[in-house]
Amino acid sequence: MTNLAALPNTLATAPARNPSESRHQLSERLLAAYRTVRDETERRAAPLSAEDQLVQSMPDASPTKWHRAHVTWFWEQFLLGQHCPGYTPYHPDYAYIFNSYYVSAGPRHARAQRGHLTRPGADEVTAYRQHVDAAVAKFFSETDETTLKSLEPLIEVGLNHEQQHQELMLTDILHAFAQNPIPPAYDPEWRFPKSTRSGDEWVKLTEGIHTIGHTADTFHFDNEKPAHRALVGPVKLARNLVTNGEWLAFMKDGGYAKAELWLMDGFAAATNEEWQAPGHWRNIDGRWKIMTLRGLQDVDPSAPVSHVSYYEADAFARWSSKHLPTETEWEVAARAGHLNDAFGIVWQWTRSSYSPYPGYRAIEGALGEYNGKFMVNQLVLRGSSLATPSDHSRISYRNFFYPHHRWQFTGLRLADYSL
């Protein structure tokens, strides 16, 4: 069982709480938030065929229908299964094939083999989602007010968990489409977000002690706490993101072949994987193109570079005689409003290891596996990307990936310590 008292306690994706709301109003508010998030998952899956939803292009990615089913299992496992008396799981085997990494919740199908699951089909996953949605709606309408209020933190985690998978649905299908010799378009009308170029090129942070981490009484994941004090600066941070044009200059100067710019593991990865450009880039008849959600497009020199690994970002920073910022530097600058495009285009690599904040303790139960057990060998990214749901970002949010990963919308901004 999950220790609900240890979970965040504000339902940020729903309308603001009214202290005097009735049980019916509470139920309707929770149901509206639930349906909004669940509908967005289906909206993102709608352009995809059943064949599209089955494909798993690499072990780090998952099929779309698996994402749709996994987030449904999450509601069935942690809300209905633990708090709805008499609820019977929709299918006895779904917990095995749609659990991800929750060891406490039982055995799991191997991650790298999710693309082998031809059954259940996409339509059967839709039926599963509809069954659980109906059960959740019934649960909200029949459960007493005290219980519903106590479950709000768990519901909030479930909503944010599903939003995380909504982002993965887009990045995973883009990676799959990028493997096609005839590149398909997820959305023919999609456009890369416009970036902002304004203000001074560099933002100076003088030396000072700042509070880092989540402090407000709003939703957050456990890895954003405890808030703590940290020494930051002096340092200058780039106001703007690194662009494709700047990356092309790095490539033209032989950046991918200069071992002196790279961490040893990074150069090994670049060599073994034959990296010559960011992920999803293709050189066609001497012109660089990039695979996007709209299909194959010309690389726009003015757009922020995306699909670069930490290794590439670090090498580019060295080539520029600069550094990557720490996550604390990024947070201080973003909180002060100094950074252009901090959110909504690309996640930004930092040079901070993904590790627990001072005093961090994972919550009890299976949901304690959500973040804490991954706090090793990964790097922190800050901000959000174009694939991130619009209400799923905040200054204290800590995303994390391994340094070789680059199928996400990941970019960078620079830091300069030569003051």
C-alpha positions in Angstrom: 0.0 0.0 0.0 1.1 3.6 -0.7 1.6 6.0 2.2 -0.7 8.7 0.9 0.4 11.1 3.6 3.9 11.3 2.0 2.6 12.2 -1.5 2.1 15.8 -2.8 -1.3 17.2 -1.8 -2.6 19.5 -4.4 -4.5 18.6 -7.6 -2.9 21.1 -9.9 -4.4 19.8 -13.1 -8.0 20.3 -11.8 -9.9 23.5 -11.0 -8.8 25.1 -7.8 -10.2 23.6 -4.6 -13.1 25.3 -2.9 -12.9 24.6 0.9 -16.7 24.5 1.0 -17.3 22.2 -2.0 -19.7 19.4 -1.6 -18.9 15.7 -2.0 -20.6 15.9 -5.5 -18.5 18.9 -6.5 -15.4 17.1 -5.3 -16.3 14.1 -7.3 -17.0 16.1 -10.4 -13.7 18.1 -10.1 -11.7 14.9 -9.8 -13.5 13.3 -12.7 -13.0 16.4 -14.9 -9.3 16.3 -14.3 -9.1 12.6 -14.9 -11.0 12.8 -18.2 -9.0 15.7 -19.4 -5.7 13.8 -19.1 -7.1 10.5 -20.4 -8.6 12.2 -23.4 -5.2 13.8 -24.2 -3.6 10.3 -24.3 -6.2 9.2 -26.9 -5.8 12.4 -28.9 -2.1 11.8 -29.2 -2.7 8.1 -30.3 -5.5 9.0 -32.8 -3.2 9.6 -35.9 -1.6 6.2 -35.5 -2.6 2.9 -37.1 -2.7 -0.4 -35.3 0.6 -1.3 -36.9 2.1 2.1 -35.8 1.0 1.3 -32.2 2.7 -2.1 -32.1 6.2 -1.1 -33.2 9.1 -0.8 -30.7 12.1 0.7 -32.5 14.6 0.2 -29.7 14.7 -1.2 -26.1 14.5 2.4 -24.6 11.3 3.1 -26.4 7.8 1.5 -26.0 4.9 0.8 -28.4 2.1 3.4 -28.3 -0.5 0.7 -27.3 1.8 -0.3 -24.4 1.9 3.2 -23.2 -1.9 3.5 -23.4 -2.3 0.2 -21.5 0.4 0.8 -18.9 -1.1 4.1 -17.7 -4.4 2.3 -17.5 -2.8 -0.5 -15.4 -1.5 2.2 -13.1 -5.0 3.4 -12.3 -6.2 -0.2 -12.0 -3.3 -1.2 -9.7 -2.9 1.8 -7.4 -6.4 3.3 -7.3 -9.0 0.7 -8.0 -7.1 -2.4 -6.9 -6.1 -0.9 -3.5 -9.0 1.4 -2.7 -12.2 0.1 -4.5 -13.7 -2.8 -2.6 -14.7 -5.7 -4.8 -12.9 -4.4 -7.9 -11.8 -7.3 -10.2 -8.9 -6.6 -12.7 -10.1 -6.5 -16.3 -7.7 -9.3 -17.4 -5.7 -11.5 -15.1 -2.5 -11.3 -17.3 -2.5 -7.5 -17.9 -0.6 -6.7 -14.7 2.3 -8.9 -15.9 2.5 -7.4 -19.4 1.8 -3.8 -18.5 3.7 -3.3 -15.3 6.9 -1.3 -16.1 9.4 -1.3 -13.2 7.4 -1.6 -10.0 9.0 -4.6 -8.4 6.8 -4.4 -5.4 3.7 -4.7 -7.7 4.8 -8.1 -9.0 6.7 -9.7 -12.0 6.9 -8.0 -15.3 7.3 -8.7 -19.0 10.8 -7.7 -20.2 11.0 -4.1 -21.4 12.9 -4.8 -24.5 10.2 -7.3 -25.7 7.2 -5.0 -25.5 7.1 -4.8 -29.2 6.5 -8.6 -29.4 3.1 -8.2 -27.8 0.9 -8.6 -30.8 -2.0 -9.3 -28.4 -3.9 -7.5 -27.0 -4.4 -5.4 -30.1 -4.9 -1.6 -30.1 -8.7 -2.0 -30.1 -8.5 -4.4 -27.1 -6.4 -1.8 -25.3 -9.1 0.8 -26.1 -11.7 -1.5 -24.5 -9.4 -1.9 -21.5 -9.1 1.9 -21.1 -12.9 2.3 -21.4 -13.5 -0.4 -18.8 -11.1 1.3 -16.3 -12.4 4.8 -17.1 -16.0 3.6 -16.3 -14.8 2.0 -13.0 -12.9 5.1 -12.0 -16.0 7.3 -12.8 -18.2 5.0 -10.7 -15.6 5.0 -7.9 -15.5 8.8 -7.8 -19.3 9.1 -7.8 -19.9 6.5 -5.0 -16.9 7.1 -2.7 -17.4 9.2 0.5 -15.9 12.6 0.7 -13.3 11.8 3.4 -11.9 9.0 1.3 -11.8 11.0 -1.9 -10.0 13.8 -0.2 -7.4 11.4 1.2 -6.9 10.0 -2.3 -6.3 13.3 -4.1 -2.5 13.0 -3.8 -2.5 9.6 -5.4 -4.9 10.8 -8.2 -2.5 13.7 -8.8 0.4 11.3 -9.2 -1.6 9.2 -11.6 -2.5 12.2 -13.8 1.1 13.4 -13.9 2.4 9.9 -14.6 0.1 9.6 -17.6 1.3 13.0 -18.8 4.8 11.7 -18.7 3.8 8.9 -21.0 2.0 11.3 -23.3 5.4 12.9 -24.0 7.0 9.5 -24.5 4.3 8.5 -26.9 5.4 11.3 -29.3 9.2 10.8 -28.9 8.9 7.0 -29.2 6.8 7.1 -32.3 9.1 9.7 -33.8 12.0 7.4 -33.3 10.1 4.6 -34.9 9.1 6.7 -37.9 12.7 7.8 -38.3 13.7 4.2 -39.0 11.5 4.1 -42.1 13.2 4.5 -45.5 10.1 6.4 -46.6 9.6 8.8 -43.7 6.0 9.1 -42.5 4.4 12.1 -40.9 2.7 11.9 -37.5 1.0 15.2 -38.1 1.3 16.9 -41.6 0.4 20.3 -39.9 3.0 20.1 -37.2 5.5 23.0 -36.9 8.6 23.4 -34.7 7.9 26.0 -32.0 9.3 29.5 -32.7 12.2 30.4 -30.5 12.9 33.7 -28.8 16.1 35.7 -29.4 16.1 38.8 -27.2 18.0 40.6 -24.5 21.7 40.4 -23.7 23.5 37.2 -24.9 24.6 36.3 -21.3 23.0 36.5 -17.9 25.3 37.0 -15.0 24.5 35.4 -11.6 26.6 36.9 -8.8 27.7 34.7 -6.0 24.9 34.0 -3.5 23.0 31.4 -1.6 19.6 30.4 -3.0 16.8 28.0 -2.2 16.6 25.2 -4.6 13.7 22.8 -5.1 10.0 22.9 -4.8 8.6 25.1 -2.1 5.0 25.9 -3.0 1.9 23.9 -1.9 1.4 22.6 -5.4 2.0 19.3 -7.1 5.6 18.0 -7.4 7.4 14.7 -7.6 9.4 13.5 -4.6 12.7 14.1 -6.3 12.1 17.9 -6.2 12.2 17.9 -2.4 13.4 18.7 0.1 14.0 22.3 -0.8 17.5 23.3 0.4 20.0 26.1 0.3 22.8 26.1 -2.3 25.7 28.4 -3.2 25.4 29.5 -6.8 27.7 31.7 -8.9 29.5 33.7 -10.0 28.6 32.4 -13.5 27.1 33.6 -16.7 24.4 31.6 -18.5 23.4 31.9 -22.1 20.0 33.6 -22.4 19.3 31.6 -25.5 19.4 28.0 -26.6 22.1 26.7 -28.9 20.8 26.6 -32.5 21.1 24.3 -35.4 23.3 26.9 -37.1 25.8 26.9 -34.3 25.8 23.1 -34.3 26.4 23.0 -38.1 29.5 25.1 -37.4 30.7 22.6 -34.8 30.2 19.8 -37.4 32.0 21.7 -40.1 34.9 22.1 -37.8 35.1 18.4 -37.4 33.7 18.4 -33.9 32.5 14.8 -34.0 36.0 13.6 -34.9 38.1 15.5 -32.4 38.7 13.2 -29.5 40.1 16.0 -27.3 36.6 17.5 -27.1 34.9 14.4 -25.8 34.6 12.4 -22.6 36.1 9.0 -23.2 32.7 7.2 -23.0 31.2 9.8 -25.2 33.8 9.5 -27.9 33.4 5.7 -27.7 29.6 6.1 -28.1 30.0 8.5 -31.0 32.4 6.2 -32.7 30.5 3.0 -32.2 27.2 4.6 -33.2 28.8 6.5 -36.1 27.4 9.8 -34.9 28.1 12.6 -37.4 25.1 14.8 -36.5 22.3 15.1 -34.0 19.7 12.3 -33.8 17.2 12.2 -36.6 19.4 14.2 -39.0 20.0 12.9 -42.5 22.4 14.1 -45.1 20.6 13.9 -48.5 22.5 15.1 -51.5 24.7 17.3 -49.4 21.8 18.9 -47.5 21.0 18.3 -43.9 17.4 17.3 -43.1 15.8 16.3 -39.9 13.0 13.8 -39.2 10.2 15.6 -37.4 6.6 14.9 -36.4 5.7 16.5 -39.7 8.0 14.1 -41.6 11.4 14.9 -43.1 12.2 18.6 -43.2 15.1 20.9 -44.0 17.3 21.7 -40.9 16.4 25.3 -39.9 19.7 27.0 -38.8 17.8 29.4 -36.5 15.9 26.7 -34.6 17.3 25.3 -31.3 19.2 22.1 -31.8 17.5 19.0 -30.6 18.1 15.3 -30.2 21.6 15.6 -28.9 23.0 13.4 -26.1 24.8 14.7 -23.0 28.0 13.6 -24.5 27.4 15.7 -27.6 26.3 18.7 -25.5 29.4 18.5 -23.4 31.6 18.2 -26.5 30.0 21.2 -28.0 30.5 23.2 -24.8 34.2 22.3 -24.8 34.4 23.3 -28.5 32.9 26.7 -27.6 35.3 27.1 -24.7 32.3 27.1 -22.4 30.6 24.6 -20.0 27.1 23.2 -19.4 25.4 24.8 -16.4 24.5 23.0 -13.2 20.9 22.4 -12.5 21.0 24.8 -9.6 22.4 27.6 -11.8 19.7 26.8 -14.3 17.0 27.0 -11.6 18.2 30.3 -10.2 18.3 31.9 -13.6 14.9 30.5 -14.7 13.3 31.5 -11.5 14.5 35.1 -12.1 13.0 35.0 -15.6 16.5 35.4 -17.3 16.2 32.5 -19.7 14.6 32.5 -23.1 12.7 29.4 -24.1 13.3 27.7 -20.8 10.1 25.7 -21.5 8.3 24.2 -24.4 11.0 23.6 -27.0 13.7 21.3 -25.8 14.8 19.9 -22.4 18.2 21.3 -21.5 21.1 19.2 -20.4 22.9 20.2 -17.2 26.2 18.8 -15.9 24.5 17.8 -12.6 24.3 14.1 -11.8 20.8 12.9 -11.0 21.2 12.3 -7.3 19.0 12.9 -4.2 18.7 16.3 -2.6 20.0 16.5 1.0 17.6 14.7 3.3 15.6 13.0 0.5 13.7 9.9 1.3 11.5 7.9 -1.1 7.9 7.5 -0.1 6.7 4.1 1.2 5.2 1.4 -1.0 5.5 0.6 -4.7 5.2 4.3 -5.7 8.5 4.8 -3.8 10.1 3.2 -6.8 8.9 6.0 -9.0 12.1 8.2 -8.8 14.5 7.2 -6.0 15.9 4.0 -7.4 17.0 5.7 -10.6 19.3 8.2 -8.8 22.6 7.0 -10.2 24.5 7.2 -13.5 22.1 9.7 -15.1 22.2 13.4 -15.8 19.6 16.0 -15.0 17.7 18.0 -17.7 15.7 21.1 -16.9 12.8 22.9 -18.5 10.4 21.0 -20.8 10.0 20.2 -24.5 7.6 20.6 -27.3 6.2 17.2 -26.5 5.6 17.9 -22.9 1.9 18.5 -22.0 1.3 22.2 -21.5 0.5 22.0 -17.8 3.2 19.5 -17.0 6.2 21.8 -16.4 7.6 23.9 -13.6 10.9 25.4 -12.6 11.8 22.7 -10.0 11.1 19.8 -12.3 14.0 17.3 -12.6 14.0 15.2 -15.7 16.8 12.6 -16.1 18.3 10.4 -18.8 21.5 8.5 -19.4 24.2 10.5 -21.1 24.0 8.6 -24.4 20.3 9.1 -24.9 19.2 11.4 -27.6 15.8 10.3 -28.9 14.1 12.9 -26.7 13.8 16.5 -27.6 17.0 17.4 -25.8 19.1 20.5 -26.4 21.3 22.8 -24.4 22.4 26.3 -23.3 25.9 27.2 -22.2 27.6 28.5 -19.1 30.7 30.7 -18.8 32.9 30.9 -15.7 35.5 33.1 -17.2 34.2 36.3 -15.5 
